[in-house]
Every structure is written in structure tokens, then in C-alpha cells.
Amino acid sequence: MGNSQAAPTIPKTMRRWVLVQVNSDLAKAELQLESVPTPTPKSGQVLIKVCAAPVNPSDYGIWSRDRPVTEPESIGSEGSGIVVASGGGVYANSCVGCNVGFTANVKGSNSYAEFIVVDALKGAYKLPASVPVKDAASHFVNPYTAYGFIDTVRARHVAHPKKSPTPGFIQTAAASQLGQMLVKLCLKESITVINLVRREEQAEALRAIGAKFVLVTKGDTWKEELKVLIKEHGIQFAFDAVAGEMTGELLSVLPFKGTCFVFGRLSNQGCANIQPLDLIYMQKKLEGWFLKTWATSGGLFATQRRISGATSVVHEGLAPVVEGKEGAPGAGWARTKFEECSIEDMHTRFLDFYANGFTGRKLCMVMKSDEAASSEEQKE
């Protein structure tokens, strides 16, 4: 699976972004680009030259969290690049020269940097030749979350021959990059997804990529329309990225023993309007959903099987769609459309996004001196 080339020279120092001061107003959160020694991997770790790293909501959410920052904190949760050194160990050694998607899992080493050290077994995912390294910048957080939602509903679904022979679910914030991935993946997997958005233009964008059921959460009719769809398709689950009043509204329309999973709080509010009778007599459930918890539940072997299964599906979804050729439903579902920026411009560009809106936009930091292999240069 891994594709190799000659490793680039490793400099003694590198640049990285650090968080200096949090602020609930992200325009006032203080970030700094600093020069530090390039880290050295320990046993079982690899050093990755970063090619690209996305700016995820889960990343900048940390910049606004109310907590003390006693010293500058490195930031950035995922990205893609080429492994340039190993600290030793069979798997770590096998990664040298390979293009990888990665997750930051070593304290003090994060993706908004020119180099990052990660635990190889838990955080370095060798990319197939079909996936250009830059295109795998959002390799983990959104695609594995999308896969995890479907895995969760499949595991929890109670089949009913007439009402719900196959699993389905509701998603909020469906116009997001994650929401669009779910629309495409559900097409591929023949799963019903009911998409909730705030504006009609968002609904049109989802319909353009194949979404069948889209409701705009304005006016007085959307909840009644949602109830009809829930009954018609036997929907038992909802995944809520918004929180606030939306959580209670979702729980109220779900059927007996339905479950609402909360995985975000775009409203910046707690879950509201929860009716006790829904929990007591209707036996509905309100649960949190967190990617790391899903991925690691059940012990080491269960985790390995789950991640292996997800990786296979995600890598298929990251492969480019050939223009002019009609592919299978869901082809390219895991690919993300980015607006690129340099490491120097990352914070300035982020502030523009923050001022003018994130809908339909996602920022990705791309290194100018990218030495990772292109798909044409890669070798088996």
C-alpha cells in the first residue's frame, strides 16, 4: 500500500504555529508562528514532513475554550505528508519514504508545522498509489467520522421488515464537508439519510450531489415533514452537530427507543428543550458521539478491525474521480474541497473565514516546498 521515494533532507529547525492565548472571540485568540528544533522520533515513532494540514472546527474550537494557557501550545490534529525518518520498530521502519495520512498523537507535536512526530502504529496511515498525498490532508477526522456514524447505526439498528429493513438516520449541519461526505457515502452504502440545513441554497447544493431528503429548518412545517419521513423510512437515529434547541427538537420527533447522538455544538449552547417524558416513557436516549471513543472501544483487536475496515473504505473514497466517466455511487465520497494557504498565511486566511463564514469553505495549509511524492512519481 505504501509508496516510497528518496527522503528529503531533514533541517535542524522548523516552523510551527502555537496557541498563545485563548479567546471566545476567535478573532482575538492569539496564535504565533515560531521556529523550533525539528523533533526526533523515538522507538515506534516516525518523523513526517508535512505536505498539507486542514483547519478543522475541532482544531479552532480549542482556541476559544475557556482555560489557561501557561505556555505556547502546538496545534493541528491531522494532515498528510511523507515519512522521512523512523525511531525504530518494524512498522515505523516500513513507513520511511511512504506517503501517509496522519493524526497527531504525540504530546507537543502537531500538524500546523513543517514536521511532525507521530506514533506510527496509531497515527500513520500509508496511502495507496491512487491517492495524491495532498488530497489526503483531511484523511481522518471527517471521513472516519462518516464511516463511524454508519458503523454505529448498523450496530444499533433494530430491523423491522416493513418499517425499517435497513438502517437510516438524520444529520444536522448537512451542508458541511462532513455532511456532504455522508450524503455520498450513504448513496454508496444504500442507507437513507435525512439532511437538515438552515438555508435553501444549502439544500440545493446537497440535492446537486445526490441527496434525496433535505429539509430547511425554517418556518413551521419542517418538523411535521420530518416526522413523516421518520415514519416512512423507520428512522431510529439522529446525529446532531448543533446542540442548543435542535437537540430537544430531534429527540421529540424520534420514535420509541430512538437515539440522538450529539457530536458537536455549533450553536455554542448546551442541549436544550429535552422533555423528561421522552426519556422516561418513550425510552429515548441522548448520547454523545466522539470519534476517538468509537475507534478505540472494545479493546485492541476490536480497534484494529474497526480501523482496518474504515481505512479500506476511506482510501477508496479518497481516490480521484475521473472527469467524464461515471463512477459507482459515492465515488470520491471522502475527498474534501479546500481553499489553500501557505504556512505563513494560515492565521490571516482563517480570520477571513471567521469574519465571512465557513459554509461551503474549508481552509488547508499547504507547504510551498512540498517534497512528498505525487501519484505519478510513486512506486509500489
C-alpha positions as CSV (number, residue, x, y, z in Angstrom):
1,M,0.0,0.0,0.0
2,G,2.8,2.5,0.9
3,N,4.6,4.3,-1.9
4,S,8.2,5.4,-1.5
5,Q,10.8,7.8,-2.8
6,A,14.1,9.2,-1.7
7,A,13.6,11.0,1.6
8,P,14.3,14.8,1.7
9,T,16.9,16.4,3.8
10,I,15.8,17.0,7.4
11,P,16.7,20.5,8.6
12,K,17.8,21.2,12.2
13,T,14.9,23.7,12.8
14,M,11.3,24.1,11.6
15,R,8.4,26.5,11.8
16,R,5.2,25.7,13.6
17,W,2.1,27.5,14.8
18,V,1.4,27.7,18.5
19,L,-1.6,28.9,20.5
20,V,-0.5,31.6,23.0
21,Q,-3.9,32.9,24.3
22,V,-7.5,31.5,24.0
23,N,-10.5,33.8,23.5
24,S,-14.2,33.1,23.0
25,D,-13.9,35.6,20.1
26,L,-11.6,33.7,17.7
27,A,-10.6,37.0,16.1
28,K,-8.9,37.8,19.4
29,A,-7.3,34.4,20.1
30,E,-3.5,34.8,19.9
31,L,-1.5,32.5,17.6
32,Q,2.2,32.7,16.8
33,L,4.5,31.2,14.1
34,E,7.7,30.2,15.8
35,S,11.0,28.5,14.9
36,V,11.9,25.4,17.0
37,P,14.2,22.4,16.7
38,T,12.9,19.7,14.4
39,P,11.7,16.8,16.6
40,T,13.5,13.4,16.7
41,P,11.3,10.3,16.6
42,K,11.6,7.7,19.5
43,S,11.2,4.0,19.1
44,G,7.9,3.2,17.4
45,Q,7.6,6.8,16.1
46,V,8.1,8.4,12.7
47,L,9.0,11.8,11.6
48,I,6.7,13.2,8.8
49,K,7.4,16.1,6.5
50,V,4.0,17.7,6.4
51,C,2.6,18.3,3.0
52,A,-0.9,19.6,4.0
53,A,-3.0,20.1,7.1
54,P,-6.6,21.2,7.3
55,V,-8.1,23.7,9.7
56,N,-11.0,21.7,11.3
57,P,-13.7,23.1,13.6
58,S,-12.3,20.7,16.2
59,D,-9.0,22.5,15.9
60,Y,-10.1,26.1,16.2
61,G,-12.7,25.1,18.8
62,I,-9.7,24.7,21.1
63,W,-8.6,28.2,20.5
64,S,-11.8,29.5,22.1
65,R,-12.1,27.2,25.0
66,D,-12.1,28.9,28.4
67,R,-8.9,27.6,30.0
68,P,-5.5,28.9,31.0
69,V,-2.6,28.6,28.5
70,T,0.6,28.7,30.6
71,E,3.0,28.2,27.7
72,P,2.6,28.1,23.9
73,E,0.8,25.0,22.7
74,S,1.4,23.4,19.3
75,I,-1.8,23.0,17.3
76,G,-3.3,21.0,14.5
77,S,-4.9,17.5,14.7
78,E,-4.3,15.8,11.3
79,G,-2.7,16.1,7.8
80,S,-0.7,14.3,5.2
81,G,2.9,14.1,4.2
82,I,5.9,11.8,3.7
83,V,7.7,9.8,6.4
84,V,11.4,10.9,6.4
85,A,12.7,9.1,9.5
86,S,12.0,6.3,11.9
87,G,12.8,6.0,15.6
88,G,12.9,2.2,15.2
89,G,10.4,-0.7,15.1
90,V,9.2,-2.9,12.4
91,Y,6.2,-0.9,11.3
92,A,7.8,2.5,11.8
93,N,10.8,1.4,9.7
94,S,8.5,0.2,6.9
95,C,6.9,3.7,6.7
96,V,10.1,5.5,5.8
97,G,9.6,7.1,2.3
98,C,5.9,6.4,2.3
99,N,3.2,8.9,1.7
100,V,0.8,8.9,4.7
101,G,-2.3,10.5,6.2
102,F,-1.6,11.1,9.9
103,T,-3.2,12.1,13.2
104,A,-1.3,14.0,15.8
105,N,-0.9,11.6,18.8
106,V,2.4,12.6,20.4
107,K,2.2,15.4,23.0
108,G,3.7,18.6,21.8
109,S,3.9,17.6,18.2
110,N,1.1,18.7,15.9
111,S,0.2,19.2,12.3
112,Y,0.5,23.0,11.8
113,A,4.2,22.6,11.4
114,E,6.7,21.7,8.8
115,F,7.5,18.4,10.5
116,I,5.6,16.2,13.0
117,V,6.4,13.1,15.1
118,V,3.6,10.5,15.5
119,D,3.2,7.1,16.9
120,A,3.4,5.0,13.7
121,L,1.0,2.2,14.6
122,K,-1.7,4.5,15.9
123,G,-1.2,7.6,13.7
124,A,0.4,6.9,10.3
125,Y,-1.8,5.5,7.5
126,K,0.1,4.5,4.4
127,L,-1.7,5.9,1.3
128,P,-2.3,3.8,-1.9
129,A,-0.8,5.0,-5.2
130,S,-4.3,6.1,-6.3
131,V,-4.4,8.9,-3.6
132,P,-2.3,12.0,-4.2
133,V,-0.7,12.9,-0.9
134,K,-2.1,16.5,-0.7
135,D,-5.6,15.2,-1.3
136,A,-5.3,13.1,1.9
137,A,-4.9,16.2,4.2
138,S,-8.4,15.5,5.7
139,H,-7.7,11.8,5.8
140,F,-9.0,11.0,9.3
141,V,-11.4,13.3,11.2
142,N,-14.2,13.7,8.7
143,P,-14.0,10.5,6.6
144,Y,-13.6,8.2,9.7
145,T,-16.4,10.1,11.4
146,A,-18.7,9.5,8.4
147,Y,-17.8,5.8,8.4
148,G,-18.2,5.7,12.2
149,F,-21.8,7.1,12.0
150,I,-22.8,4.3,9.6
151,D,-21.0,1.7,11.6
152,T,-22.8,2.9,14.7
153,V,-26.3,2.8,13.2
154,R,-25.7,-0.6,11.7
155,A,-24.6,-1.9,15.1
156,R,-27.6,-0.3,16.9
157,H,-30.3,-0.8,14.2
158,V,-33.3,-3.0,15.1
159,A,-34.6,-4.3,11.8
160,H,-38.3,-4.3,11.1
161,P,-39.4,-5.9,7.8
162,K,-41.9,-3.2,6.9
163,K,-40.8,-0.1,8.7
164,S,-37.0,-0.2,8.8
165,P,-35.4,-3.2,7.0
166,T,-32.2,-1.2,6.6
167,P,-30.7,1.5,8.9
168,G,-31.1,5.2,8.3
169,F,-30.5,8.4,10.2
170,I,-30.9,12.2,10.4
171,Q,-28.0,14.6,10.3
172,T,-27.9,18.3,11.1
173,A,-25.4,20.8,9.6
174,A,-25.7,18.6,6.5
175,A,-24.1,21.2,4.2
176,S,-20.8,20.9,6.0
177,Q,-17.9,19.0,4.5
178,L,-18.7,16.1,6.8
179,G,-22.4,16.3,5.9
180,Q,-21.6,16.2,2.2
181,M,-19.3,13.2,2.7
182,L,-22.2,11.4,4.5
183,V,-24.6,12.1,1.6
184,K,-22.1,10.5,-0.8
185,L,-21.2,7.6,1.4
186,C,-24.9,6.8,2.2
187,L,-25.5,6.7,-1.6
188,K,-22.7,4.2,-1.9
189,E,-24.0,2.1,1.1
190,S,-27.7,2.4,0.2
191,I,-28.5,4.0,3.5
192,T,-31.3,6.6,4.0
193,V,-30.1,9.9,5.4
194,I,-32.4,12.8,6.1
195,N,-30.4,16.1,5.8
196,L,-31.2,19.2,7.8
197,V,-29.8,22.6,6.7
198,R,-30.5,26.2,7.6
199,R,-30.9,27.8,4.1
200,E,-32.4,26.8,0.7
201,E,-29.1,27.4,-1.1
202,Q,-27.5,24.7,1.1
203,A,-30.4,22.4,0.3
204,E,-29.9,22.9,-3.4
205,A,-26.2,22.2,-3.1
206,L,-26.9,18.9,-1.4
207,R,-29.5,17.9,-4.0
208,A,-26.9,18.6,-6.6
209,I,-24.7,15.8,-5.2
210,G,-27.5,13.3,-4.9
211,A,-29.2,14.0,-1.6
212,K,-32.8,12.7,-1.8
213,F,-34.2,14.0,1.5
214,V,-33.3,17.6,2.5
215,L,-35.3,19.9,4.9
216,V,-34.7,23.5,5.6
217,T,-35.2,24.2,9.3
218,K,-37.1,27.4,9.0
219,G,-40.8,28.1,9.3
220,D,-43.5,25.9,10.9
221,T,-43.6,22.9,8.6
222,W,-40.2,21.3,8.7
223,K,-40.8,19.3,11.9
224,E,-44.0,17.8,10.6
225,E,-42.3,16.9,7.3
226,L,-39.5,15.3,9.3
227,K,-42.0,13.2,11.3
228,V,-43.5,11.9,8.0
229,L,-40.1,10.9,6.7
230,I,-39.1,9.3,10.0
231,K,-42.2,7.1,10.0
232,E,-42.0,6.3,6.3
233,H,-38.4,5.2,6.5
234,G,-38.3,3.8,10.0
235,I,-35.6,6.2,11.2
236,Q,-34.3,5.4,14.7
237,F,-31.2,7.7,14.9
238,A,-30.1,11.3,14.6
239,F,-26.6,12.8,14.7
240,D,-26.6,16.4,15.9
241,A,-23.7,18.8,15.3
242,V,-25.7,21.9,16.5
243,A,-26.9,21.3,20.1
244,G,-29.0,24.0,21.7
245,E,-32.7,23.8,20.9
246,M,-32.1,21.5,18.0
247,T,-31.2,18.5,20.2
248,G,-34.6,18.6,22.0
249,E,-36.4,19.0,18.7
250,L,-34.7,16.0,17.3
251,L,-35.3,13.9,20.3
252,S,-39.0,14.9,20.3
253,V,-39.6,13.6,16.8
254,L,-37.7,10.3,17.1
255,P,-39.7,7.2,17.6
256,F,-40.0,4.9,20.7
257,K,-36.4,3.9,21.8
258,G,-34.9,6.3,19.3
259,T,-31.4,7.7,19.9
260,C,-30.0,11.2,19.3
261,F,-26.2,11.4,19.2
262,V,-24.6,14.8,19.9
263,F,-21.2,15.2,18.3
264,G,-20.8,19.0,18.1
265,R,-22.1,22.3,19.4
266,L,-22.2,24.8,16.6
267,S,-24.8,26.8,18.5
268,N,-22.3,27.2,21.3
269,Q,-25.1,26.2,23.7
270,G,-25.9,23.3,25.8
271,C,-28.5,20.7,24.8
272,A,-31.9,22.3,25.5
273,N,-35.6,21.6,25.5
274,I,-35.2,17.9,26.5
275,Q,-38.6,16.5,27.5
276,P,-38.4,14.1,30.5
277,L,-41.3,12.0,29.1
278,D,-39.3,11.3,26.0
279,L,-36.6,9.8,28.2
280,I,-38.9,8.1,30.7
281,Y,-41.9,6.7,28.9
282,M,-40.7,6.8,25.3
283,Q,-37.3,5.3,26.4
284,K,-35.4,7.6,24.0
285,K,-31.7,8.1,24.5
286,L,-29.4,11.1,24.3
287,E,-25.8,10.2,23.9
288,G,-22.5,11.8,23.0
289,W,-20.6,10.6,20.0
290,F,-16.8,11.1,19.8
291,L,-14.5,9.7,17.1
292,K,-11.8,8.5,19.4
293,T,-14.3,6.7,21.6
294,W,-15.9,4.9,18.7
295,A,-12.5,4.0,17.2
296,T,-11.0,2.6,20.4
297,S,-14.0,0.9,22.0
298,G,-13.8,-2.9,22.6
299,G,-10.1,-3.3,23.2
300,L,-7.1,-3.6,20.9
301,F,-8.2,-6.2,18.5
302,A,-11.7,-4.7,18.0
303,T,-10.0,-1.3,17.4
304,Q,-7.6,-2.8,14.8
305,R,-10.5,-4.5,13.0
306,R,-12.6,-1.3,13.0
307,I,-9.8,1.0,11.8
308,S,-8.7,-1.5,9.2
309,G,-12.3,-1.7,7.8
310,A,-12.7,2.1,7.9
311,T,-9.3,2.7,6.2
312,S,-10.2,0.4,3.3
313,V,-13.4,2.3,2.6
314,V,-11.9,5.7,3.2
315,H,-9.0,5.1,0.8
316,E,-11.5,4.1,-1.9
317,G,-13.3,7.3,-1.2
318,L,-10.2,9.4,-1.5
319,A,-9.2,8.2,-5.0
320,P,-9.8,10.9,-7.6
321,V,-13.0,10.7,-9.7
322,V,-12.0,10.7,-13.4
323,E,-13.8,13.5,-15.2
324,G,-16.2,12.4,-18.0
325,K,-16.5,9.0,-16.6
326,E,-19.5,7.9,-14.4
327,G,-18.3,6.0,-11.4
328,A,-20.1,4.0,-8.8
329,P,-22.5,5.8,-6.4
330,G,-20.4,7.5,-3.7
331,A,-17.2,7.5,-5.7
332,G,-14.8,10.1,-4.3
333,W,-17.0,10.5,-1.2
334,A,-14.1,11.1,1.2
335,R,-12.5,13.9,-0.9
336,T,-12.5,17.5,0.5
337,K,-12.6,20.7,-1.4
338,F,-10.1,23.1,0.1
339,E,-9.1,26.7,-0.2
340,E,-5.3,26.5,0.2
341,C,-2.9,28.8,2.0
342,S,0.7,28.8,3.0
343,I,2.0,28.2,6.5
344,E,2.8,31.9,6.8
345,D,-0.7,33.0,5.8
346,M,-2.7,30.4,7.7
347,H,-3.9,32.6,10.6
348,T,-4.7,35.6,8.3
349,R,-6.8,33.4,6.0
350,F,-8.5,31.8,8.9
351,L,-9.6,35.2,10.2
352,D,-11.1,35.9,6.8
353,F,-13.1,32.7,7.1
354,Y,-14.2,33.6,10.6
355,A,-15.4,37.1,9.5
356,N,-17.1,36.0,6.3
357,G,-18.4,32.5,7.1
358,F,-17.3,28.8,6.8
359,T,-20.3,27.4,4.8
360,G,-19.0,25.7,1.7
361,R,-15.4,26.6,2.6
362,K,-12.6,24.8,4.3
363,L,-9.0,26.0,4.8
364,C,-6.0,23.9,4.2
365,M,-2.4,24.8,5.0
366,V,-0.1,23.5,2.1
367,M,3.6,23.7,2.3
368,K,5.3,25.5,-0.6
369,S,8.3,23.3,-0.7
370,D,6.2,20.1,-0.9
371,E,8.6,17.2,-1.5
372,A,6.1,14.4,-1.0
373,A,5.6,12.1,-4.0
374,S,2.8,12.9,-6.4
375,S,0.7,9.9,-7.6
376,E,2.7,9.9,-10.9
377,E,6.0,9.7,-9.1
378,Q,5.0,7.0,-6.6
379,K,6.3,3.4,-6.9
380,E,4.9,0.2,-5.5
